[in-house]
Amino acid sequence: MSKKRISERTIPVLFDVVVWGGFAAFLFATYIACQTLLDRFPGPVNKLLGMFQGFVA
């Protein structure tokens, strides 16, 4: 069995860490943005959510 160089193993692992870390950071930033939007504009957001729930139901 041939030995793999360290770079052949670490580059895919680092790629996965960067991609999944970026995705987690995006989800966290989206959550913070939505919470800020709800805090600043509770009336219009609640109206939009009610319209969406009425459409889905």
ABEGO torsion letter per residue (X at the ends): XBBBBAAAAAAAAAAAAAAAAAAAAAAAAAAAAAAAAAAABAAAAAAAAAAAAAAAX
